[in-house]
């Protein structure tokens, strides 16, 4: 990248030649924070990378600068906050790796399977009817989906699989989160 102000080569957020803030690059969340593109990145590693970037680009550092740098500082902050929010959440990070998006679409999401939807519906009805043991069944399904998600991601990181199933696994876990809430409400 070339500095917009002094035309010197720049590899970071701030030009080493003229000390001007550069525009945030159009890169993914991992690259923005300088992290490897991996699911197994630790939350504290994400926090440390975010803090390092925030120290360089926070708008408070550019209060006395020209409007262009103040705007760029706001852009850096917004991008860094988005990257931090996505990468510190294992489910959002997994979905981001699989699709490039941090969240499932509101409508028309991945196919979770008719059998799965029917099983969740039956559990929700059983909870509303006051049947016992529903919470254990829901927790068992959550554990199975979490294990499948972790397995898919570990296989991908080992170069032995794809992330094709990740969106559906995340969607199933969200259905189960709703079921978990309904079961808890029915118990009270």
Backbone as numpy.savetxt, mean C-alpha at the origin, in Angstrom:
# Nx Ny Nz CAx CAy CAz Cx Cy Cz
18.82 13.09 -14.25 17.97 14.27 -14.25 18.86 15.51 -14.25
18.40 16.54 -14.89 19.14 17.80 -14.98 18.40 18.86 -14.16
19.14 19.62 -13.38 18.55 20.67 -12.53 17.84 21.70 -13.40
16.65 22.07 -13.00 15.86 23.06 -13.73 16.48 24.45 -13.61
17.30 24.67 -12.59 17.84 26.01 -12.35 19.25 26.19 -12.94
20.17 25.27 -12.61 21.57 25.47 -13.02 22.03 24.49 -14.10
21.16 23.56 -14.49 21.42 22.58 -15.56 22.50 21.56 -15.20
22.81 21.42 -13.93 23.76 20.41 -13.47 23.04 19.07 -13.31
23.77 17.96 -13.45 23.14 16.64 -13.20 22.74 16.51 -11.72
21.55 15.96 -11.50 21.02 15.79 -10.15 20.56 14.35 -9.98
20.88 13.77 -8.83 20.43 12.41 -8.56 19.49 12.34 -7.36
19.24 13.43 -6.70 18.38 13.43 -5.53 17.31 14.49 -5.63
16.73 14.80 -4.50 15.65 15.78 -4.45 16.16 17.22 -4.56
17.41 17.44 -4.10 17.97 18.80 -4.07 19.24 18.81 -4.92
19.38 19.82 -5.74 20.57 19.96 -6.59 21.79 20.24 -5.72
22.85 19.46 -5.88 24.06 19.72 -5.09 24.80 20.98 -5.53
24.54 21.44 -6.76 25.22 22.62 -7.29 24.62 23.92 -6.81
23.30 24.04 -6.89 22.65 25.31 -6.56 21.69 25.22 -5.37
21.53 24.04 -4.80 20.68 23.82 -3.62 19.19 24.08 -3.89
18.77 23.92 -5.14 17.35 24.11 -5.47 16.63 22.76 -5.43
15.43 22.78 -4.90 14.59 21.58 -4.88 14.17 21.25 -6.30
14.21 19.98 -6.63 13.85 19.51 -7.96 12.41 18.98 -7.95
11.76 18.90 -9.10 10.41 18.33 -9.13 10.46 16.85 -8.76
9.42 16.35 -8.11 9.42 14.92 -7.79 9.36 14.10 -9.08
10.13 13.04 -9.14 10.15 12.23 -10.36 8.87 11.40 -10.50
8.59 10.99 -11.70 7.44 10.12 -11.97 7.90 8.68 -11.82
8.02 8.24 -10.59 8.45 6.88 -10.29 7.46 6.24 -9.32
7.58 4.94 -9.14 6.65 4.28 -8.22 7.03 4.59 -6.77
6.17 4.15 -5.85 6.35 4.46 -4.43 7.68 3.93 -3.88
8.08 2.75 -4.32 9.33 2.18 -3.83 10.51 3.06 -4.24
10.58 3.39 -5.51 11.69 4.20 -6.02 11.68 5.59 -5.38
10.51 6.16 -5.17 10.43 7.50 -4.56 11.10 7.50 -3.20
10.86 6.44 -2.41 11.44 6.36 -1.08 12.82 5.70 -1.07
13.29 5.29 -2.25 14.60 4.66 -2.33 14.64 3.26 -1.74
13.53 2.55 -1.87 13.42 1.20 -1.30 13.39 0.15 -2.39
13.83 -1.06 -2.06 13.72 -2.14 -3.05 12.26 -2.50 -3.28
11.95 -2.90 -4.48 10.58 -3.27 -4.84 10.30 -4.69 -4.35
9.94 -4.79 -3.08 9.73 -6.08 -2.44 8.59 -6.00 -1.43
7.90 -7.11 -1.25 6.80 -7.13 -0.28 7.33 -7.19 1.14
8.46 -7.81 1.34 8.94 -8.07 2.69 9.66 -6.89 3.34
9.54 -5.71 2.77 10.16 -4.53 3.38 9.51 -4.28 4.75
10.32 -3.98 5.72 9.85 -3.76 7.09 9.18 -2.39 7.22
8.19 -2.31 8.09 7.50 -1.04 8.32 8.47 0.05 8.81
9.39 -0.33 9.70 10.34 0.67 10.20 11.30 1.14 9.09
11.58 0.29 8.12 12.40 0.69 6.98 11.67 1.72 6.13
10.37 1.49 5.93 9.55 2.45 5.20 9.54 3.79 5.95
9.33 3.73 7.26 9.30 4.97 8.06 10.63 5.72 7.97
11.74 4.99 8.07 13.05 5.62 8.00 13.30 6.27 6.65
12.92 5.59 5.57 13.10 6.15 4.22 12.22 7.38 4.05
11.00 7.33 4.56 10.09 8.47 4.46 10.64 9.66 5.24
11.13 9.42 6.46 11.69 10.51 7.27 12.88 11.16 6.58
13.74 10.34 6.00 14.92 10.87 5.31 14.49 11.78 4.16
13.52 11.33 3.38 13.03 12.14 2.27 12.32 13.40 2.77
11.53 13.26 3.83 10.80 14.40 4.38 11.75 15.48 4.89
12.86 15.05 5.47 13.85 16.05 5.96 14.41 16.89 4.81
14.53 16.29 3.63 15.09 17.01 2.48 14.06 17.87 1.77
12.79 17.46 1.80 11.80 18.08 0.91 10.63 18.75 1.62
10.60 18.75 2.93 9.44 19.29 3.64 9.25 20.79 3.32
8.00 21.20 3.12 7.73 22.61 2.78 8.31 23.63 3.77
8.44 23.27 5.04 8.99 24.22 6.01 10.44 24.61 5.68
11.16 23.76 4.97 12.54 24.07 4.58 12.59 25.11 3.46
11.46 25.34 2.79 11.46 26.18 1.59 10.55 27.39 1.73
10.24 27.77 2.95 9.34 28.89 3.19 9.87 30.19 2.56
11.13 30.45 2.66 11.70 31.69 2.14 12.13 31.61 0.68
11.83 30.52 0.03 12.25 30.33 -1.36 11.17 30.79 -2.33
11.50 30.72 -3.61 10.56 31.12 -4.67 9.33 30.19 -4.66
8.27 30.70 -5.23 7.00 29.96 -5.26 7.14 28.60 -5.94
7.98 28.50 -6.96 8.14 27.24 -7.67 8.69 26.17 -6.74
9.64 26.52 -5.89 10.20 25.54 -4.95 9.20 25.20 -3.85
8.43 26.18 -3.41 7.42 25.89 -2.39 6.36 24.92 -2.93
5.96 25.11 -4.19 5.00 24.19 -4.83 5.60 22.79 -4.96
6.86 22.73 -5.38 7.51 21.42 -5.51 7.63 20.72 -4.16
7.90 21.48 -3.12 7.97 20.89 -1.77 6.62 20.30 -1.38
5.54 20.98 -1.72 4.20 20.44 -1.44 3.96 19.17 -2.26
4.41 19.15 -3.50 4.26 17.96 -4.35 5.05 16.79 -3.77
6.30 17.06 -3.35 7.12 16.02 -2.74 6.42 15.46 -1.49
5.90 16.34 -0.67 5.26 15.91 0.57 4.05 15.04 0.28
3.23 15.46 -0.67 2.04 14.67 -1.02 2.43 13.30 -1.56
3.39 13.26 -2.46 3.84 11.99 -3.04 4.46 11.09 -1.96
5.29 11.68 -1.10 5.95 10.90 -0.04 4.93 10.35 0.95
3.93 11.15 1.29 2.89 10.68 2.22 2.09 9.53 1.61
1.76 9.64 0.32 1.06 8.55 -0.36 1.90 7.28 -0.36
3.18 7.42 -0.71 4.07 6.26 -0.75 4.17 5.62 0.63
4.32 6.43 1.65 4.42 5.91 3.02 3.16 5.17 3.41
2.01 5.74 3.14 0.74 5.11 3.52 0.57 3.75 2.83
0.94 3.66 1.58 0.79 2.41 0.83 1.80 1.37 1.29
3.05 1.76 1.40 4.11 0.79 1.64 4.17 0.29 3.08
3.62 1.03 4.02 3.65 0.54 5.40 2.52 -0.42 5.71
1.52 -0.52 4.84 0.40 -1.45 5.01 0.66 -2.69 4.14
0.83 -3.87 4.75 1.17 -5.06 3.96 0.17 -5.39 2.85
-1.12 -5.22 3.11 -2.11 -5.54 2.08 -2.07 -4.54 0.93
-1.98 -3.26 1.25 -1.90 -2.25 0.19 -0.59 -2.38 -0.58
0.50 -2.70 0.13 1.79 -2.90 -0.53 1.71 -4.09 -1.50
1.08 -5.19 -1.06 0.93 -6.37 -1.92 0.11 -6.03 -3.16
-1.00 -5.33 -2.96 -1.84 -4.94 -4.09 -1.09 -4.00 -5.04
-0.32 -3.08 -4.48 0.46 -2.14 -5.29 1.50 -2.89 -6.13
2.14 -3.88 -5.53 3.10 -4.69 -6.28 2.42 -5.44 -7.42
1.22 -5.94 -7.15 0.50 -6.77 -8.12 -0.13 -5.95 -9.25
-0.62 -4.75 -8.92 -1.43 -4.01 -9.89 -0.93 -2.60 -10.20
-0.07 -2.07 -9.35 0.33 -0.67 -9.50 -0.65 0.28 -8.86
-1.71 -0.26 -8.28 -2.73 0.53 -7.59 -2.70 0.17 -6.10
-3.00 1.15 -5.25 -2.97 0.91 -3.82 -4.29 0.39 -3.26
-5.36 0.54 -4.01 -6.67 0.12 -3.54 -7.43 -0.60 -4.64
-8.33 -1.46 -4.21 -9.20 -2.14 -5.17 -10.20 -1.14 -5.73
-10.67 -1.37 -6.95 -11.69 -0.46 -7.49 -12.99 -0.57 -6.69
-13.73 0.51 -6.63 -15.01 0.53 -5.91 -15.99 -0.47 -6.50
-16.00 -0.60 -7.82 -16.89 -1.53 -8.49 -16.08 -2.33 -9.50
-16.55 -3.55 -9.74 -15.90 -4.36 -10.76 -14.53 -4.86 -10.35
-14.34 -5.16 -9.09 -13.06 -5.65 -8.61 -12.79 -7.07 -9.06
-11.76 -7.68 -8.50 -11.38 -9.02 -8.92 -12.44 -10.06 -8.56
-12.47 -11.13 -9.32 -13.40 -12.23 -9.09 -12.91 -13.02 -7.88
-13.73 -13.06 -6.84 -13.35 -13.80 -5.64 -13.94 -15.20 -5.61
-14.78 -15.50 -6.57 -15.37 -16.83 -6.66 -16.75 -16.90 -6.01
-17.67 -17.53 -6.71 -19.04 -17.65 -6.21 -19.11 -18.47 -4.93
-18.30 -19.53 -4.84 -18.32 -20.37 -3.63 -17.88 -19.58 -2.41
-16.85 -18.75 -2.57 -16.38 -17.93 -1.46 -17.47 -16.96 -1.02
-18.09 -16.27 -1.98 -19.15 -15.32 -1.63 -20.32 -16.00 -0.94
-20.67 -17.18 -1.41 -21.75 -17.93 -0.77 -21.38 -18.32 0.66
-20.15 -18.75 0.87 -19.71 -19.12 2.22 -19.74 -17.93 3.17
-19.30 -16.77 2.69 -19.32 -15.57 3.53 -20.76 -15.17 3.84
-21.64 -15.24 2.84 -23.04 -14.92 3.05 -23.66 -15.85 4.09
-23.37 -17.13 3.98 -23.91 -18.11 4.95 -23.41 -17.81 6.36
-22.15 -17.44 6.48 -21.63 -17.09 7.80 -22.29 -15.84 8.36
-22.51 -14.86 7.51 -23.18 -13.64 7.97 -24.61 -13.94 8.43
-25.30 -14.78 7.67 -26.68 -15.16 8.07 -26.66 -15.94 9.38
-25.70 -16.84 9.52 -25.59 -17.62 10.76 -25.32 -16.70 11.95
-24.50 -15.69 11.75 -24.21 -14.73 12.82 -25.46 -13.96 13.20
-26.23 -13.55 12.21 -27.47 -12.81 12.48 -28.51 -13.67 13.21
-28.45 -14.97 12.94 -29.39 -15.90 13.58 -28.91 -16.31 14.97
-27.71 -15.85 15.36 -27.21 -16.13 16.69 -26.55 -17.49 16.84
-26.19 -18.11 15.75 -25.54 -19.41 15.83 -24.16 -19.27 16.45
-23.74 -20.29 17.16 -22.43 -20.25 17.81 -21.35 -20.78 16.87
-20.13 -20.38 17.15 -18.99 -20.87 16.39 -18.72 -20.13 15.08
-19.54 -19.14 14.77 -19.37 -18.41 13.51 -18.06 -17.63 13.53
-17.74 -17.03 14.67 -16.51 -16.24 14.74 -15.28 -17.11 14.48
-15.28 -18.35 14.97 -14.15 -19.24 14.72 -14.05 -19.60 13.23
-15.19 -19.77 12.60 -15.19 -20.08 11.17 -14.64 -18.91 10.36
-15.07 -17.70 10.71 -14.58 -16.51 10.01 -13.07 -16.38 10.22
-12.63 -16.54 11.46 -11.20 -16.43 11.73 -10.40 -17.50 10.99
-10.96 -18.69 10.86 -10.31 -19.75 10.09 -10.16 -19.36 8.62
-11.21 -18.74 8.07 -11.14 -18.30 6.67 -10.13 -17.16 6.51
-10.09 -16.25 7.49 -9.11 -15.16 7.43 -7.70 -15.74 7.45
-7.46 -16.68 8.34 -6.13 -17.30 8.43 -5.74 -17.99 7.12
-6.68 -18.68 6.51 -6.40 -19.38 5.25 -6.08 -18.39 4.14
-6.83 -17.29 4.06 -6.58 -16.28 3.01 -5.25 -15.56 3.25
-4.96 -15.24 4.53 -3.68 -14.59 4.85 -2.52 -15.51 4.48
-2.65 -16.80 4.79 -1.59 -17.76 4.46 -1.39 -17.86 2.95
-2.48 -17.87 2.20 -2.39 -17.93 0.74 -1.72 -16.67 0.20
-2.04 -15.52 0.77 -1.43 -14.26 0.34 0.07 -14.26 0.61
0.45 -14.62 1.82 1.87 -14.65 2.18 2.61 -15.65 1.30
2.02 -16.79 1.05 2.65 -17.81 0.20 2.87 -17.27 -1.22
1.86 -16.64 -1.78 1.98 -16.09 -3.14 3.09 -15.05 -3.20
3.15 -14.19 -2.20 4.17 -13.13 -2.19 5.57 -13.69 -1.96
5.69 -14.67 -1.08 7.00 -15.28 -0.85 7.48 -16.02 -2.09
6.59 -16.71 -2.76 6.96 -17.40 -4.00 7.40 -16.39 -5.06
6.68 -15.29 -5.18 7.04 -14.25 -6.15 8.43 -13.68 -5.84
8.66 -13.40 -4.56 9.96 -12.84 -4.19 11.09 -13.83 -4.45
10.79 -15.12 -4.38 11.79 -16.15 -4.65 11.93 -16.42 -6.15
11.15 -15.71 -6.97 11.20 -15.88 -8.42 10.49 -17.13 -8.91
9.57 -17.64 -8.10 8.89 -18.90 -8.43 7.40 -18.76 -8.70
6.89 -17.57 -8.73 5.45 -17.41 -8.94 5.11 -16.03 -9.46
3.81 -15.80 -9.58 3.32 -14.50 -10.04 2.46 -13.87 -8.96
2.07 -12.66 -9.20 1.19 -11.94 -8.27 -0.25 -11.90 -8.78
-0.57 -12.77 -9.73 -1.89 -12.76 -10.35 -3.04 -12.95 -9.36
-2.83 -13.75 -8.32 -3.90 -14.05 -7.36 -4.03 -13.00 -6.25
-3.08 -12.11 -6.15 -3.07 -11.15 -5.04 -4.32 -10.27 -4.99
-4.78 -9.68 -6.10 -5.99 -8.84 -5.98 -7.20 -9.61 -5.44
-7.41 -10.83 -5.88 -8.55 -11.60 -5.39 -8.37 -11.95 -3.91
-7.16 -12.27 -3.50 -6.91 -12.57 -2.08 -7.17 -11.35 -1.20
-6.74 -10.19 -1.65 -6.99 -8.95 -0.90 -8.49 -8.68 -0.84
-9.19 -8.88 -1.95 -10.65 -8.66 -1.97 -11.34 -9.63 -1.01
-10.92 -10.88 -0.99 -11.50 -11.85 -0.05 -11.27 -11.42 1.40
-10.07 -10.94 1.68 -9.79 -10.49 3.05 -10.66 -9.29 3.43
-10.98 -8.46 2.48 -11.86 -7.32 2.78 -13.30 -7.79 3.04
-13.76 -8.77 2.26 -15.07 -9.36 2.54 -15.08 -9.96 3.94
-14.02 -10.65 4.29 -13.96 -11.28 5.60 -13.85 -10.26 6.73
-13.22 -9.13 6.47 -13.18 -8.05 7.47 -14.60 -7.56 7.75
-15.41 -7.43 6.69 -16.81 -7.03 6.87 -17.57 -8.10 7.63
-17.34 -9.35 7.28 -18.00 -10.46 7.99 -17.60 -10.47 9.46
-16.34 -10.22 9.72 -15.84 -10.18 11.11 -16.59 -9.10 11.90
-16.79 -7.95 11.28 -17.51 -6.85 11.93 -18.96 -7.25 12.21
-19.62 -7.86 11.23 -21.01 -8.29 11.42 -21.13 -9.35 12.51
-20.19 -10.25 12.58 -20.21 -11.29 13.61 -20.05 -10.63 14.98
-19.14 -9.67 15.10 -18.93 -8.98 16.37 -20.17 -8.20 16.79
-20.84 -7.56 15.80 -22.07 -6.80 16.12 -23.18 -7.74 16.55
-23.28 -8.89 15.92 -24.34 -9.84 16.25 -24.13 -10.44 17.63
-22.88 -10.53 18.07 -22.56 -11.10 19.38 -22.95 -10.15 20.52
-23.07 -8.88 20.20 -23.39 -7.90 21.25 -24.80 -7.57 21.23
